[in-house]
Amino acid sequence: MGSHSRVDRRVVLLLVVGSLLGFVSPPRAAGFTIISEAEENEIGKKADQEILEHFGRYRDQQLQAYVESVGQRLLDGIGPTSFHYSFKIIDTAEVNAMALPGGYIYITRGMLAMLNNEAQLAGVLGHEIGHATSRHAAKQLTKALGAQILSLGLMAVSPGGRQNTGEWARVSAAVFEHALMGYGREAELEADELGLRTAHRAGYDPGEMVVFLKAMKMKERLEALGYHGFQGTHPETIDRVVKAETMSSILIGQGSGSLEVKANEYKAHLDGLVYGAKRDNRRLKIYVAKDGDTPATVARNVLGDQQLAWEVAHLNGIKEASTFREGDQVKLLPPVSTGSHGERQLELSPN
């Protein structure tokens, strides 16, 4: 029988079972999905093309390879999975990361600029892996579209199914909404926990994800913006911080040898990363600290303006009174000046 017939039989069976159990709308049951893993893969494959067309892929092969290596390390700790995972950097200043159906995972260059070590990167990627392994996208699509998704979306994207642009548009809109805004309170808390466990299992310090969430809470207060967990459908940031602190303490208390943070290794990969809007023509620079350097001395001696000490501290996730150690990699955002021909240029003061 054709794919349409198989879909129709599933709709009938779904409605009959729902009637027998007394469900008003069975597809909206918590944790329930009518989308197979094969169909989820197809949805993700098509949505991946649209994500890359919309945002663009960040063109830095070394940084891309680094992110993929961290993602693969996390997957190695999980074991065999149903999806073929990919990790891609998208070219936007927004501080975000997201997971599409089928294991397509993205992190923005804006997020990479905000993170301060590999353990934090592992926590963010682990969170998104948690969404994929828990099939939150499929469950939310089922909840959002109900039985409609069978006749609207899956016939358009199932292997061998006939393409229908109008049908796909409805599924695509739902996919984008949940990918960008998140999958709801319970799903985000579940992904937080899974992300912490995944990072810890891979040998990373889970406490660094707590540090990141606290930094996002500060960013939320300063800019009224937030990583896609801090929007209307997500748990409050402070709630996530408290739960993450508890889980992190439990995991660390279990003992598993030394846990890695890898701040210098991470920051070394960010040299030259485009920062903010492209039109501003700003890039991160990595400065190697001397013994006794502080945010104030770096701001004065390297950036040429001691008033930038708070920015140096904030950019590196430390207090303004902190002292760097010899060899520490320090993220800097050089001020923009106007060149002789009117073009905008980045300048670093001589040491």
N, C-alpha and C positions, 0 to 999 in steps of 0.2 A: 504494500500500500504506500501511497505518497506521503510526503511530510505533512501536508495539510490534513490528511485523514488521521495521522497519528496525533497531531495537535488537537483535532476535534474530539477524539476519543478521550484525551487527557482532560479536556474541559468538562466533558460530560461526567467522567468518573469523579473529578474534583467536586462538581456541584452535587452529585448524588451522595458522595461520602459526607460532604458538608451538611446536607439536609438531614441525613441519618443521625449525625452527631449534634444537630441543633445549632450549627454555626450560621450566623447571619452572613458573614463574609469570611469564609475559611482561609483565603490567601493572606489575611491580615493577622493570622495567629502568630504569636511571638516565635521567632526562630524558624519559621516555616518558609520553604521556597519551592516553587514549581519549576525552577530552572535547573537543568542538568549541568554538570560540570563542562561537558562538551559545548553546550550552548553558551555557558558563561565565558568560555574561552573565545568563542566567536564574537560575542559582544565586546569583550575586551580588546580583541584584535582590531576591530573596526573603530572602536572609540580611541584606541591608541593613535591611529592615523589622524583623527580629528584633534586630539590634544596637541600633537606635534605641529600640526598645521596652525593651530590657534596661538600657541605660545612660542613655538620654535624651539629647537634643541640647542643647548649651549655648546658651542664648538670649542671644546678643550679636551682633546683625546686623553691626555694624561690624567686630568681630574676625573673624567668619566670613567677611566679604567680603575682609578682608586676607589671611587664610590661603588663600582661593581664588585671590587674585591672585598669590600666590607660587607656588602649584601650577600655575597657568596659565602663568606665566613659564617654569617648568621644562619644561612640555609643549611650549611654543613652540620650545624649543631642540631637542627630540627630533624634531619633525616629525609627519606623519600617524601615527596609532595605530589599532589595531583596536578599542579600547574607548572608550566615552565616560566620561571620568574625572570623579569628583566628590571633593571634599575637605570633610570635615565634622568639626566639633569635638564630641566627646562629653563628657557631664557626669559625669566621674569624676576623683577625685584621683590615681588611679594614673598613674604616669609610663610612658606607652606610646603607641605608634602602630601601626597595623596596616593590612593590605591584604586585601580580600576578592576573590574571583574577579570578573573583569570590570571592574576599575579603580575599585572603591569603596574610598576611602582615608579613614582616620580618624586624628585626633590628639586626645589627651585634654587637658583643661584642666590637668591635673597636669603633663603634658609641656611645655605652653606656659609654665607658671610656672617651669619649670626652665631652659628655653632662655634665652640671653642676647643673641641677635642674629638678624637675618634670615638670615644665612649658615648658622647652625646649623639654623634651621627648614627652609631649603632642603635641607640635607643629610639631615635626617630624612624629609622628604617625598620626596626623590629616592630614598632607600633603599626606601620603600614603592612608589614608581613602578617601581623595579627589580624588586620581587617581581611586580608586575602584568604588566609587559612580558615577563618571563621565564616567565610562567604557572606560577609555583611552586605556587600553590594547586591548579590542575588536576593538576599532576604529583603532588603529595602526596596528593590525593584518589584518584588512580589507584593510587598505591602503597599507601595505607591500606585501600582497599576492593576493589581489584582489579576483576575483571569484574563483581562484585556491583553496582558503582555504576551499571552500565547498566540492570539490571533494578530496582534499588532506588531510585536517585535520579533518573536522567535522565528516566525515564518520568513522574516526578512533577512535574518542573519544565521539561521541554522545551516550547517553544511549541506550544500545541495539545494537549499531553499532559494526561491526567487526573490530578487532584490526589489524592495518597494521604498522609494525615498521618503514618502510621507509617513509610512509606518515606522521607519527607522528614526525619523526626526523625533517622534514622541519618546521612544526608548532613549535616544541620545540625550534629550533634554533632562530626563530623570537621572541618567548616569552622571552627567556633568554636575547636576545640582548636588548629588550626594558625594561625589568625589571632591568637590571644592568646599562644601560646607560641612561634610562629615556625615556619619551614619546614625546619629542620635546618641543620647546620653549613655544608655546601657552599653551600646557597641563601643563607644569611645573609652569607657572605663575598662571594658574587657580588653580592648586593644592595648591600652596602657599596661595592664597587667601582663599580657602576653609579650609585649615588647620588652618589658623589664626582664621577664624570665628568659626570653630569647637572647638578649644581650648578655645576661649573666652566664647563661649556658655556654656562650661563645667566649667567655673569659673577660668580659668588660665589666667595669664598675657600674652597677645599676644606680648608684647614688648620683651619677652625673646627669641622668635623665631628670632627677629631682631638681638639680641645679638649673637645668635648662627650663623646666616648667616655671620655676621661680623667676627666671629672667623674662619669660614670656608674660608672666603676671605683671612685671614692672613695665614691659613694653605696652601691654594692654592699657595700663593706667596712664601712661605718657601719651600714647597715640590713639587710644580708643580702637585699636586694631588687635587682632589675635590670630595665631595659628589655628587652623580650621577646627580646633577643639574648643575655641573660646567664642563661639558664635551662639546664636539663639538656641539651637537644637542640642547643644553640648553641655556637659556638666560644667559648673562654675570652676574657674581655674583653681581657686583655693581648695575646692573639693578634690580636684585631681592631684594637687600637690600633697595634700594630707594622705590620700590613699597611696600615692606613689612612695611617699616617705615610709609608710608602714610596710609596704611590700619590699622596698629596697632593704630595710632593716632586717626583715625576715630572711631574704636571700643572702645577704652578707653574713648573717648569723649562722647560716648553714655551713659556712666555711668551704672554700673550694680553691685554696691556694691564693696566690697573688692575683689581683684583678687589675686590668690595664685601663689607663686613661688615654695616653698617647696624645698629649696636647701639641708638643712640638712637631711630631710627625704629621698631624692633621694640618696645622697652620702652614707648614712648609708647602703644602699643596695649593694654598690659596693665593700665592703671590701672582698678582696680575688679574685677579678675579674682578670682573666688571661689577661695580657697586652702584646701586640705585638705578635711576632712569638712564638709559643709554645716551640720551641727549646731553647729560651732565658730564659725560666723558671722564668718569672717575673710576679708578681701580685700586684695589687693596694692594698695599706694599707690606712686605714682611721684613722687619728689622730684627737683627740678632742682638739681644741685650748684652750689655757689659755688666759685670758684677756691681751691684749697688744701684743700678738704674731704677728709677721710679717712673710712674706716669708723668710726673711733672718734669723730670729731667729729660725724658724722651721727647715730650712735647716741646720743651725749650730748645734742646740741642739738635733734634732731628727735624721736627716740624717747624721750628722757628717761632713758636708761639706758646708760651707756658699756659695760656688760657685754655689750650686744648687738652689739658691734663685729664679733665673729666671724660672727654670723648675717648681718649686712649684707654682709660680704665674701663669705661662702659663697653667699648668695642671688644675688649679682651675678657670681659666678664669678671673683673676684679674690683676691689675698692681702690679709691684714689690714693690711699695711704700705703698701698702694697709696694713691695720691693721685688723686682725681677731678679732671677738668678742668672749667672753667667751662661750664655748660650740659649736662653729662652727665646723662642720665636714670638714676636710681638706684631699683632695686626695694627697697621696704621692706615689712615685715610688722609693722604696728603691734600693740603688746600689747593684750590684751583686758582691759577693766575692767568692773565691774558698775555699771550705772546706778542712779539713785535708785529705780527701780521694780523692780530686780532683773534687768533685761534686760542682755545682754552687749553692750558697745559698744567700738568701736575708737577709740583716742585717739592723736593726734599732738601733741607738745609744740610750743608756738609757737617760731618761729625767734628 
